[in-house]
Amino acid sequence: MEALKNNDVERYREMLLEQQTNIPGEAAERYAVLSSFLTQTEEYLHKLGSKITAAKNQQEVEEAANAAAAAARAQAFSLLSPPAPWLLAH
């Protein structure tokens, strides 16, 4: 259980495998199911992490594009606006 508490999935799997070979019948089958569940869970977490990273990256790209578009609009507006009268007096 220490391996599991320390998030040492590999060691926990090794322990399951050792116990699986030492326990006959139904208990060995339960250990096999648990080991399979751990593998599937780990794969799912990796996929989920990848999707979260991709979504964050996409959000950053969209935010940067929106900021660039807003800056371009502001610059275009300032170029099209007539100069302030006090600037023309000199």
N, C-alpha and C positions, 0 to 999 in steps of 0.2 A: 504494500500500500504506500510505502514511502516513495517509490518510483512514481506512482500516480500523483501523489501530493506535490511532488517536485516537477510535474509536467514532463517527466522522462518517459515518453511514450515508447521509445525503443526498448528500454529496460523492462517496462511493464509488459510489452509484447513477448520479450524473451521469457519472462517469468510465466506468462500464460502458456507458452509453448512447452516449457519444462513441466509445468503442472499437467498439461494436457496429456503428455506422454506417460505420466506417472499415475493417472487416474483412469480407471476403466469405465466403460459404458457411458451412461447418460451425462455424467459430470464432464467427461472429455468432450462430449458433443456441445455442452453448454459453453465450455471454454473456447471451442472453435467458433461458435456463434458470437461470443463476446469479442474475440479477436477480429472477426470479420466486421463486426459493428464498429470497432475502433478504426479499422482501416477505412471503411466507408465514411466515417465521421471526419477523419483527417483529410480525406480527399475533398469532401464537401466544404470544409473550412478553407482549404486552399483555393477552391473555386470561388467561394464567397469573397475571400480576401482579394482575389484578382478582380472580381466584378466591382467591389468597393473602390479599389484603386483606379480602375478605368472610369468609374462614375465621377470620382473626385477630379481626375485629370480632365475629363470632358467639361465639368463645371468650371474649372480654372480657365480652360480655353474659351468657353462662352463668356465668362466674366471679362477676360482680357479683350476679346473681340468687341464686347459692348462698350468697354471703356475707350477703346481706340475709335470706335464709331462716334461716341459722344464727343471725344476730343476733336475729331475731324469736323463734326458738325459745328462745334463751337468756333473752330478756326475759320471755317467757311463763313459763318455768320459774321465774325469780326472783320473779315475781308470785304464783305458786302455792305457792311454798315458804313454810313457816311462818317467822316472824322468829326470829332467833337469841335464845336465852334471856337473854343478857346485855343485849340491847337492851330487853327488857321490864322489867328490874329498875328502871329509872329512872322 
